[in-house]
Amino acid sequence: MINTTIPRNERTILITGTSRGIGRHLAERFLSAGDTVIGCSRSAATPDGLTSESSHRYSHHRVDVSDESAVRQLFHEIKQQHGRLDALINNAGIASMNHSLLTPIETVRSIFETNVIGTFLFCQEAAKLMLANRSGRIVNMASVATPLKLEGESAYAASKAAVVSLTEVLSREFAKSGITVNAVGPSPIGTNLIRNVPAEKIDQLINRQAIKRLGTADDVYNVVDFFLRPESEFITGQVIYLGGV
């Protein structure tokens, strides 16, 4: 669990994929709540809007989440600069919509390297750092593509199924160390991830939900924030899918 003696404005949270979309929104929300946020993406520049009044509480790193040496260096720097890590949000991910017969194997490798290997590496290194305080929160990013078995997203859905399995197993491995591991599975959200998806396809997905609308980044933040609360110390190994899937 997150140490309840640590005030919210002293929490240190690592979020992957903060250059845009959900990751950037999560960074903005946690910064506005007073947290210290460490962000990373493949781009070197700090995202606009994260460098104003909260600049002293945000640091941005250029990291490919599937690059083992780069990831280990990032965590070394976090340990040197902050001394601890209270929460990890594994948001970085990529997708590709295509029939399985037309999907290049290189695309499949890229999806699994980012979504699965990247998530595994960050969970592994975060847990090592959290062990010092015997407390911590890890939130991974699943997807409704898995339970809905979406056609045209075989590699992406399979990679997110692996993330769900990883979440469930790590929750048991890390529980005795006071670390919870959960996941949130967003429904379609108006980010770059679905930018090239035909509107008709999005409408079909929304109609398979109980709540028939696009999700928002705030919907995701609400679940992530719930998992990070001290009161959620007894919740681990869970996956919450949005939209009533």
FENNOR-V76340 format. One record per residue. PHI is phi in whole degrees, -180 to 180 (* if undefined). OMEGA is omega in whole degrees, -180 to 180 (NA if undefined). D_CENTER is the distance of its C-alpha to the mean C-alpha in Angstrom with 2 decimals. Layout:
phi->PHI omega->OMEGA d_center->D_CENTER
phi->PHI omega->OMEGA d_center->D_CENTER
//
This chain:
phi->* omega->174 d_center->18.22
phi->-69 omega->-178 d_center->17.61
phi->-58 omega->-176 d_center->21.11
phi->-72 omega->177 d_center->22.76
phi->-83 omega->-180 d_center->25.11
phi->-91 omega->178 d_center->22.51
phi->-61 omega->-178 d_center->22.86
phi->-57 omega->-177 d_center->19.83
phi->-77 omega->175 d_center->20.92
phi->-119 omega->178 d_center->20.77
phi->-74 omega->175 d_center->17.23
phi->-113 omega->-174 d_center->15.29
phi->-122 omega->176 d_center->11.52
phi->-103 omega->-180 d_center->9.55
phi->-126 omega->178 d_center->6.75
phi->-91 omega->178 d_center->6.41
phi->70 omega->-176 d_center->7.87
phi->-94 omega->-177 d_center->9.78
phi->-74 omega->-177 d_center->12.92
phi->-166 omega->172 d_center->12.73
phi->59 omega->-176 d_center->11.56
phi->-61 omega->-178 d_center->8.78
phi->-60 omega->178 d_center->7.41
phi->-64 omega->-180 d_center->11.08
phi->-63 omega->178 d_center->11.79
phi->-61 omega->179 d_center->9.50
phi->-60 omega->-180 d_center->11.22
phi->-62 omega->-177 d_center->14.47
phi->-68 omega->-179 d_center->14.32
phi->-72 omega->174 d_center->13.69
phi->-64 omega->-180 d_center->16.27
phi->-66 omega->178 d_center->18.65
phi->-85 omega->177 d_center->18.45
phi->101 omega->-180 d_center->19.65
phi->-78 omega->169 d_center->16.81
phi->-91 omega->-175 d_center->16.66
phi->-120 omega->173 d_center->13.54
phi->-109 omega->-179 d_center->12.98
phi->-113 omega->176 d_center->11.30
phi->-152 omega->176 d_center->11.51
phi->-164 omega->179 d_center->12.10
phi->-76 omega->178 d_center->15.00
phi->-88 omega->-175 d_center->17.16
phi->-83 omega->-174 d_center->19.23
phi->-74 omega->173 d_center->19.91
phi->-72 omega->-180 d_center->18.37
phi->-57 omega->177 d_center->17.31
phi->-58 omega->178 d_center->20.24
phi->93 omega->179 d_center->20.16
phi->-108 omega->-175 d_center->18.28
phi->-121 omega->-177 d_center->21.51
phi->-88 omega->-175 d_center->23.99
phi->-67 omega->-179 d_center->24.61
phi->-101 omega->-174 d_center->21.36
phi->-59 omega->-179 d_center->21.87
phi->-75 omega->180 d_center->22.87
phi->-113 omega->178 d_center->19.59
phi->-127 omega->174 d_center->17.27
phi->-130 omega->-176 d_center->17.26
phi->-119 omega->-178 d_center->15.85
phi->-127 omega->176 d_center->15.93
phi->-89 omega->-175 d_center->16.50
phi->-145 omega->168 d_center->14.72
phi->-87 omega->-172 d_center->14.26
phi->-63 omega->179 d_center->11.44
phi->-95 omega->-180 d_center->13.96
phi->-90 omega->-173 d_center->16.81
phi->-57 omega->-177 d_center->17.64
phi->-65 omega->180 d_center->20.11
phi->-67 omega->179 d_center->18.06
phi->-66 omega->179 d_center->15.14
phi->-64 omega->177 d_center->17.87
phi->-65 omega->178 d_center->19.52
phi->-59 omega->-179 d_center->16.54
phi->-69 omega->174 d_center->16.43
phi->-63 omega->179 d_center->20.21
phi->-67 omega->178 d_center->20.16
phi->-62 omega->180 d_center->17.85
phi->-64 omega->-179 d_center->20.34
phi->-69 omega->-174 d_center->23.26
phi->-88 omega->-174 d_center->22.26
phi->-117 omega->177 d_center->20.64
phi->80 omega->-179 d_center->21.89
phi->-165 omega->173 d_center->18.97
phi->-140 omega->-177 d_center->15.26
phi->-94 omega->-179 d_center->14.59
phi->-153 omega->175 d_center->10.85
phi->-125 omega->174 d_center->7.72
phi->-118 omega->-179 d_center->4.20
phi->-84 omega->-176 d_center->2.71
phi->-96 omega->-175 d_center->2.37
phi->-58 omega->179 d_center->5.90
phi->-168 omega->177 d_center->8.00
phi->-132 omega->-179 d_center->11.65
phi->-139 omega->176 d_center->14.11
phi->-152 omega->179 d_center->17.89
phi->-98 omega->179 d_center->20.30
phi->-168 omega->175 d_center->23.52
phi->-61 omega->-177 d_center->25.90
phi->-58 omega->180 d_center->25.47
phi->-73 omega->-178 d_center->28.99
phi->-112 omega->-177 d_center->28.14
phi->-90 omega->178 d_center->24.84
phi->-64 omega->180 d_center->25.50
phi->-62 omega->178 d_center->24.49
phi->-62 omega->177 d_center->23.11
phi->-66 omega->179 d_center->20.58
phi->-62 omega->179 d_center->19.66
phi->-60 omega->-179 d_center->19.37
phi->-62 omega->179 d_center->17.15
phi->-63 omega->-178 d_center->14.68
phi->-70 omega->179 d_center->14.73
phi->-63 omega->-180 d_center->14.67
phi->-77 omega->-171 d_center->11.41
phi->-76 omega->-176 d_center->9.54
phi->-102 omega->-179 d_center->11.40
phi->-64 omega->178 d_center->13.07
phi->-60 omega->179 d_center->10.39
phi->-62 omega->180 d_center->8.12
phi->-61 omega->-179 d_center->11.54
phi->-59 omega->-178 d_center->12.69
phi->-69 omega->176 d_center->10.12
phi->-63 omega->-178 d_center->10.56
phi->-61 omega->-177 d_center->14.23
phi->-72 omega->179 d_center->14.75
phi->-64 omega->-180 d_center->12.93
phi->-61 omega->178 d_center->15.06
phi->-60 omega->-179 d_center->18.10
phi->-73 omega->-179 d_center->17.74
phi->-72 omega->-178 d_center->17.14
phi->-59 omega->-178 d_center->20.21
phi->-59 omega->179 d_center->22.47
phi->-102 omega->-178 d_center->21.99
phi->49 omega->177 d_center->21.39
phi->-161 omega->178 d_center->18.62
phi->165 omega->179 d_center->14.89
phi->-130 omega->173 d_center->11.73
phi->-125 omega->177 d_center->8.68
phi->-125 omega->179 d_center->6.04
phi->-100 omega->-179 d_center->4.56
phi->-108 omega->174 d_center->4.45
phi->-93 omega->179 d_center->8.24
phi->-161 omega->176 d_center->10.85
phi->-68 omega->178 d_center->14.37
phi->-60 omega->-179 d_center->15.69
phi->-75 omega->-180 d_center->16.06
phi->-67 omega->179 d_center->18.22
phi->-82 omega->179 d_center->20.00
phi->50 omega->-172 d_center->20.81
phi->-69 omega->176 d_center->20.74
phi->-65 omega->180 d_center->23.48
phi->86 omega->-180 d_center->22.75
phi->-132 omega->-175 d_center->19.20
phi->-60 omega->-178 d_center->20.23
phi->-68 omega->-180 d_center->18.24
phi->-64 omega->-180 d_center->14.95
phi->-62 omega->179 d_center->15.61
phi->-66 omega->179 d_center->16.66
phi->-65 omega->179 d_center->13.61
phi->-76 omega->172 d_center->11.45
phi->-64 omega->177 d_center->14.36
phi->-65 omega->178 d_center->13.99
phi->-64 omega->178 d_center->10.40
phi->-63 omega->179 d_center->12.05
phi->-62 omega->178 d_center->14.95
phi->-60 omega->179 d_center->13.18
phi->-59 omega->-177 d_center->11.57
phi->-67 omega->-179 d_center->15.13
phi->-72 omega->-179 d_center->16.94
phi->-64 omega->179 d_center->15.06
phi->-60 omega->178 d_center->15.45
phi->-79 omega->-180 d_center->19.14
phi->-67 omega->-174 d_center->19.35
phi->-95 omega->-173 d_center->17.78
phi->-58 omega->-177 d_center->19.39
phi->-68 omega->178 d_center->22.64
phi->-99 omega->178 d_center->21.03
phi->78 omega->-178 d_center->19.72
phi->-109 omega->176 d_center->16.01
phi->-97 omega->180 d_center->14.18
phi->-134 omega->-180 d_center->11.39
phi->-134 omega->180 d_center->10.19
phi->-145 omega->174 d_center->8.05
phi->-121 omega->-179 d_center->8.26
phi->-113 omega->-179 d_center->9.86
phi->-66 omega->167 d_center->10.68
phi->-82 omega->180 d_center->14.21
phi->-54 omega->-180 d_center->15.35
phi->-128 omega->-175 d_center->14.48
phi->-72 omega->177 d_center->16.66
phi->-119 omega->-180 d_center->14.57
phi->-62 omega->-177 d_center->15.58
phi->-63 omega->-180 d_center->13.88
phi->-115 omega->-176 d_center->16.83
phi->-56 omega->-176 d_center->19.32
phi->-97 omega->179 d_center->21.64
phi->-83 omega->179 d_center->21.60
phi->-56 omega->-178 d_center->25.06
phi->-58 omega->179 d_center->25.45
phi->-62 omega->179 d_center->27.35
phi->-66 omega->179 d_center->24.50
phi->-62 omega->179 d_center->22.13
phi->-61 omega->179 d_center->24.99
phi->-64 omega->179 d_center->25.42
phi->-66 omega->-179 d_center->21.82
phi->-61 omega->-179 d_center->22.14
phi->-69 omega->176 d_center->25.45
phi->-89 omega->178 d_center->23.92
phi->-91 omega->174 d_center->22.00
phi->-71 omega->177 d_center->23.89
phi->-103 omega->-167 d_center->22.91
phi->-94 omega->174 d_center->23.84
phi->-157 omega->172 d_center->21.96
phi->-66 omega->173 d_center->18.99
phi->-78 omega->177 d_center->15.92
phi->-126 omega->177 d_center->14.96
phi->-63 omega->177 d_center->12.14
phi->-66 omega->176 d_center->13.97
phi->-61 omega->179 d_center->13.72
phi->-69 omega->180 d_center->9.94
phi->-57 omega->-178 d_center->10.56
phi->-57 omega->-179 d_center->13.34
phi->-72 omega->179 d_center->11.59
phi->-60 omega->179 d_center->8.96
phi->-60 omega->177 d_center->12.13
phi->-60 omega->-180 d_center->14.08
phi->-63 omega->-176 d_center->12.19
phi->-84 omega->-177 d_center->12.63
phi->-66 omega->176 d_center->16.29
phi->-57 omega->-178 d_center->19.03
phi->-69 omega->-179 d_center->20.55
phi->-95 omega->-176 d_center->17.74
phi->-64 omega->-177 d_center->18.82
phi->-99 omega->-178 d_center->20.32
phi->-114 omega->179 d_center->17.32
phi->-154 omega->180 d_center->15.48
phi->73 omega->-176 d_center->14.82
phi->-107 omega->175 d_center->14.20
phi->-126 omega->177 d_center->12.44
phi->-107 omega->177 d_center->13.08
phi->-92 omega->-177 d_center->13.71
phi->-85 omega->173 d_center->14.62
phi->85 omega->-179 d_center->18.06
phi->78 omega->179 d_center->20.06
phi->-78 omega->NA d_center->19.37
//
